[in-house]
Amino acid sequence: MRLAKYLAAAGAASRRRAEELIRAGRVAVDGAVVGDPAYDVDDTASVQLDGKPVHGAPERVVYAVNKPLGVVSTARDPQRRPTVVSLVPSKLRLYPVGRLDIDTSGLILLTNDGELAHRLTHPSFEVPKTYLAVVDRPPVAESALRSLRAGVRLEDGVTAPAAVRRLAPSTIELTIHEGRKRQVRRMCKSVGHPVKKLKRVRFGALELGDMRPGSYRRLTNAEIKNLMAAAPTARPS
């Protein structure tokens, strides 16, 4: 197993953060500092982070959370705003899988498996995420829907085509597989319909369903398996 993956699986850090820690010379294997995140380790290796032992991966857990408005999608917040991690009482070190803006509600995942979080959020794996958007300036015209389906030009480039349908004059369902900052809001604004209210209702095959805002539930092994199937390891990382 790659050293960065070992640290992420053990809950010591996210995969990206683990790579940074290794390159910074803060990780040792069998008493020797290792600076290569791809260094191969196995269960017999003695791994230390900042001089403290990192033990093998604990049981993998994934929680589905209905993030309310006003909650930030981070493990900690320097401004002391409520975080999505604080909604789930757990002794494990949990990480949000991707992010939802503070003014966006809906389905977000928490896990102690940094490798799984990486696979579910990296653009190369193209895991779909579905949103309900209530927009301004209704009704949403067919021309706007066609533009969203074709991909729209934003300041950071043209978006990939989105799956979109109109549910009501001011409400659309939109599915994307990218993860740009405030992407759905920017896409809708670019076609003349600024977002008034946004909620994520699906992540891969997992649906928000009737979960109440602020509530959470632990996913079953079958649900985790389905999530992993949406981001197979054969794709680039």
Secondary structure, DSSP 8 states (H G I E B T S, - for coil): -BHHHHHHHTTSS-HHHHHHHHHTT-EEETTEE---TT-B--TT--EEETTEEE-------EEEEEE-TT-BSSS--TT---BSGGGS--SS--EEES---TT-EEEEEEES-HHHHHHHH-GGG---EEEEEEESSSS--HHHHHHHHH--EETTEE----EEEEEETTEEEEEE----TTHHHHHHHHTT--EEEEEEEEETTEE-TT--TT-EEE--HHHHHHHHHTS-TTS--
